[in-house]
Amino acid sequence: MPHALPITRRSVLGAAALAASAVLALTGCVAGEGSSGSAAAAGSSKGGTLNIDFATYNPLSLVIKKQGWLEASLKDQGVTVNWVQSAGSNKANEALRSGAIDVGSTAGSAALLARANGSEIKTIDIYSQPEWAALVAPAGSDITSVADLKGKSVAATKGTDPYFFLLQALEQAGLKPGDVTVQNLQHADGRTALENGSVQAWSGLDPIMAGAEQKGAKLFYRNLDFNTYGFLNATEPFLKNKPELAQAVVNAYEKARAWAAQNPDQTAQILADAAGLDPAVAKTVVLERSNLDVDPAPGDAQRKVLEKIGPTFVETGDVKTQKQIDDAVASLLDDSLVKKADPSAIKAS
């Protein structure tokens, strides 16, 4: 059973100088219907509002928000930056569909599901390659393997990576989704249900999962390959009508990637403050389970992951046809903004 973490401090943030120089070299990184946000609707590069999400599962978003870089860089254009918190990929997808945000962070699996079901989004940056999902049992539980879940109640947030992690783990163990009772709970509520005994297991998400682990919960099944990448998505109307703002967002993400590589302890502290975590837990998440030193350009690596998870959506009925999956895989990824990324264009606050 895959258990040891293949992602090391080196591959995550330890090689700070290398990661920073690599990023700076870039200057030459659930279902839905599409809708434009207010920034997109403004139809010009001046004025309006950039609606963008932040999430504890996306450390780079927390860095950008904390540093105030977008506010400083867009001030002269009269653009207001409105930060909206996403509690999970499913919530980010809902906000993108409704036009509440122009840019939102999800797991790759969730972005594919949304696109396959008609959401007008494009993935414009890869913010991480995390090991953010695992199967969790409470302290003292006799559950030690995926096979032990048969007949048990498991908490998971449908439309997110932990849910798809659970489905893949069950399949690998020779079980069907119907062999367990899935309680569809938002991530934080899943932890609560695990701790109060309402469920026997939880398909968890960091950093909430790391907090539960510190309190005695055990991660009884881990598999890096069942975690999809962190996808930064934008609505197509926003990309069409506000290309300058979209580029500024990607520039900020690449500045944040370099900054995080150079400041791993501060990055962990920003996460700790935002998520109400013990700093030691936040360090575990950032340094050991969040690979931020990843090629930011959406491309073949992500396409292979999406092609692997796609058929599962059809089998579970989340997407009607394989053609919808194939079309989504072919149209979702957009590396054009990363290729033009200029972190130096982002002003300090």
TAKAFEN-V250515 format. One record per backbone hydrogen bond with DSSP energy under -0.5 kcal/mol. CO is the residue of the C=O (numbers start at 1). NH is the residue of the N-H. E is the energy in kcal/mol with one decimal. If there is no record, write none. Layout:
co->CO nh->NH e->E
co->CO nh->NH e->E
This chain:
co->2 nh->222 e->-0.8
co->4 nh->6 e->-0.6
co->6 nh->8 e->-0.6
co->8 nh->12 e->-1.7
co->9 nh->13 e->-1.6
co->9 nh->14 e->-5.0
co->10 nh->15 e->-1.4
co->14 nh->16 e->-2.4
co->15 nh->19 e->-2.8
co->16 nh->20 e->-2.8
co->17 nh->21 e->-2.4
co->18 nh->22 e->-2.3
co->19 nh->23 e->-2.3
co->20 nh->24 e->-2.6
co->21 nh->25 e->-1.4
co->23 nh->26 e->-1.9
co->24 nh->27 e->-1.4
co->25 nh->28 e->-1.1
co->29 nh->126 e->-0.6
co->37 nh->41 e->-2.3
co->38 nh->42 e->-1.1
co->39 nh->43 e->-0.7
co->40 nh->43 e->-1.0
co->48 nh->80 e->-2.4
co->49 nh->51 e->-0.7
co->50 nh->52 e->-0.7
co->50 nh->82 e->-3.0
co->51 nh->102 e->-3.4
co->51 nh->103 e->-1.5
co->52 nh->84 e->-2.2
co->54 nh->86 e->-2.4
co->55 nh->58 e->-1.9
co->58 nh->55 e->-0.5
co->58 nh->61 e->-0.9
co->58 nh->62 e->-1.2
co->59 nh->63 e->-2.0
co->60 nh->64 e->-2.4
co->61 nh->65 e->-2.2
co->62 nh->66 e->-2.6
co->63 nh->67 e->-2.6
co->64 nh->68 e->-1.3
co->64 nh->69 e->-1.0
co->67 nh->349 e->-0.5
co->68 nh->72 e->-2.0
co->69 nh->73 e->-2.5
co->70 nh->74 e->-2.3
co->71 nh->75 e->-0.8
co->74 nh->77 e->-0.8
co->74 nh->79 e->-1.9
co->75 nh->78 e->-1.9
co->77 nh->47 e->-3.8
co->80 nh->50 e->-3.1
co->80 nh->82 e->-0.6
co->81 nh->83 e->-0.6
co->82 nh->52 e->-2.3
co->84 nh->54 e->-1.7
co->85 nh->87 e->-0.5
co->88 nh->92 e->-2.2
co->89 nh->93 e->-2.6
co->90 nh->94 e->-1.9
co->91 nh->95 e->-2.3
co->92 nh->96 e->-2.3
co->93 nh->97 e->-2.5
co->94 nh->98 e->-2.1
co->95 nh->99 e->-0.9
co->95 nh->100 e->-1.6
co->95 nh->101 e->-1.4
co->102 nh->235 e->-1.9
co->103 nh->53 e->-1.8
co->104 nh->233 e->-3.2
co->106 nh->231 e->-3.0
co->107 nh->111 e->-2.0
co->108 nh->112 e->-2.3
co->109 nh->113 e->-2.3
co->110 nh->114 e->-2.4
co->111 nh->115 e->-2.6
co->112 nh->116 e->-2.9
co->113 nh->117 e->-1.3
co->114 nh->119 e->-2.6
co->115 nh->118 e->-1.8
co->117 nh->32 e->-0.8
co->118 nh->34 e->-0.7
co->119 nh->121 e->-2.0
co->120 nh->236 e->-2.5
co->122 nh->124 e->-0.7
co->122 nh->234 e->-2.7
co->123 nh->334 e->-2.4
co->125 nh->127 e->-0.6
co->125 nh->232 e->-2.9
co->128 nh->230 e->-2.9
co->129 nh->291 e->-0.7
co->130 nh->132 e->-0.5
co->132 nh->206 e->-2.0
co->134 nh->204 e->-1.9
co->135 nh->220 e->-1.1
co->135 nh->221 e->-1.3
co->136 nh->202 e->-2.3
co->137 nh->218 e->-2.7
co->138 nh->141 e->-2.0
co->142 nh->144 e->-0.6
co->145 nh->148 e->-0.8
co->146 nh->149 e->-2.1
co->147 nh->150 e->-1.4
co->149 nh->152 e->-2.8
co->152 nh->181 e->-2.6
co->153 nh->200 e->-2.1
co->153 nh->201 e->-1.4
co->154 nh->183 e->-2.9
co->155 nh->203 e->-3.0
co->156 nh->158 e->-0.8
co->156 nh->185 e->-1.2
co->157 nh->160 e->-1.1
co->157 nh->163 e->-0.6
co->160 nh->164 e->-1.8
co->161 nh->165 e->-2.9
co->162 nh->166 e->-2.2
co->163 nh->167 e->-2.1
co->164 nh->168 e->-2.2
co->165 nh->169 e->-2.5
co->166 nh->170 e->-2.6
co->167 nh->171 e->-2.1
co->168 nh->172 e->-2.4
co->169 nh->173 e->-1.6
co->170 nh->175 e->-3.1
co->171 nh->174 e->-1.6
co->176 nh->179 e->-2.4
co->177 nh->180 e->-1.4
co->179 nh->151 e->-3.6
co->180 nh->182 e->-0.7
co->181 nh->154 e->-2.9
co->181 nh->183 e->-0.6
co->182 nh->184 e->-0.8
co->183 nh->156 e->-2.3
co->183 nh->185 e->-1.3
co->186 nh->189 e->-0.6
co->186 nh->190 e->-2.2
co->187 nh->191 e->-1.8
co->188 nh->192 e->-1.8
co->189 nh->193 e->-2.5
co->190 nh->194 e->-2.1
co->191 nh->195 e->-2.4
co->192 nh->196 e->-2.1
co->193 nh->197 e->-0.5
co->193 nh->198 e->-1.6
co->193 nh->199 e->-1.3
co->194 nh->197 e->-0.7
co->200 nh->138 e->-0.5
co->201 nh->155 e->-2.5
co->202 nh->136 e->-3.1
co->202 nh->204 e->-1.1
co->204 nh->134 e->-0.9
co->205 nh->208 e->-0.5
co->205 nh->209 e->-2.2
co->207 nh->211 e->-1.7
co->208 nh->212 e->-1.9
co->209 nh->213 e->-2.4
co->210 nh->214 e->-1.8
co->211 nh->215 e->-1.0
co->212 nh->217 e->-2.2
co->213 nh->216 e->-1.6
co->218 nh->137 e->-2.6
co->218 nh->220 e->-1.2
co->221 nh->135 e->-2.4
co->223 nh->226 e->-1.7
co->224 nh->227 e->-1.7
co->229 nh->108 e->-2.4
co->229 nh->231 e->-0.7
co->230 nh->127 e->-1.6
co->230 nh->128 e->-0.9
co->231 nh->106 e->-2.6
co->231 nh->233 e->-0.6
co->232 nh->124 e->-2.6
co->232 nh->125 e->-1.1
co->233 nh->104 e->-2.7
co->234 nh->122 e->-2.4
co->235 nh->239 e->-2.2
co->236 nh->240 e->-2.3
co->237 nh->241 e->-2.9
co->238 nh->242 e->-2.8
co->242 nh->246 e->-2.2
co->243 nh->247 e->-2.3
co->244 nh->248 e->-2.0
co->245 nh->249 e->-2.1
co->246 nh->250 e->-1.9
co->247 nh->251 e->-2.8
co->248 nh->252 e->-2.3
co->249 nh->253 e->-2.2
co->250 nh->254 e->-2.2
co->251 nh->255 e->-1.9
co->252 nh->256 e->-2.5
co->253 nh->257 e->-2.1
co->254 nh->258 e->-1.7
co->255 nh->259 e->-2.4
co->256 nh->260 e->-2.9
co->257 nh->261 e->-1.8
co->258 nh->262 e->-1.6
co->259 nh->263 e->-1.6
co->263 nh->267 e->-2.2
co->264 nh->268 e->-2.1
co->265 nh->269 e->-1.9
co->266 nh->270 e->-2.3
co->267 nh->271 e->-2.0
co->268 nh->272 e->-2.5
co->269 nh->273 e->-2.6
co->270 nh->274 e->-2.2
co->271 nh->275 e->-2.6
co->272 nh->276 e->-1.1
co->272 nh->277 e->-1.8
co->278 nh->281 e->-0.8
co->278 nh->282 e->-2.2
co->279 nh->283 e->-2.1
co->280 nh->284 e->-1.6
co->281 nh->285 e->-2.1
co->282 nh->286 e->-2.7
co->283 nh->287 e->-3.0
co->283 nh->288 e->-0.5
co->284 nh->288 e->-1.8
co->284 nh->289 e->-1.0
co->285 nh->289 e->-0.9
co->289 nh->131 e->-1.9
co->290 nh->292 e->-1.3
co->291 nh->129 e->-2.2
co->292 nh->294 e->-2.0
co->296 nh->126 e->-1.7
co->296 nh->298 e->-0.6
co->299 nh->303 e->-2.4
co->300 nh->304 e->-2.4
co->301 nh->305 e->-1.3
co->302 nh->306 e->-2.6
co->303 nh->307 e->-2.4
co->304 nh->308 e->-1.4
co->305 nh->309 e->-2.1
co->306 nh->310 e->-2.3
co->307 nh->311 e->-0.6
co->309 nh->312 e->-1.1
co->309 nh->313 e->-0.9
co->310 nh->313 e->-1.2
co->310 nh->314 e->-1.0
co->311 nh->315 e->-2.3
co->312 nh->316 e->-2.1
co->313 nh->317 e->-0.6
co->313 nh->318 e->-1.6
co->313 nh->319 e->-1.6
co->314 nh->317 e->-0.7
co->321 nh->325 e->-1.1
co->322 nh->326 e->-2.9
co->323 nh->327 e->-2.8
co->324 nh->328 e->-2.0
co->325 nh->329 e->-2.8
co->326 nh->330 e->-2.0
co->327 nh->331 e->-1.2
co->328 nh->332 e->-2.0
co->329 nh->333 e->-0.5
co->332 nh->123 e->-2.7
co->335 nh->339 e->-2.1
co->336 nh->340 e->-0.9
co->338 nh->341 e->-1.4
co->342 nh->345 e->-2.1
co->343 nh->346 e->-1.6
co->345 nh->347 e->-0.5
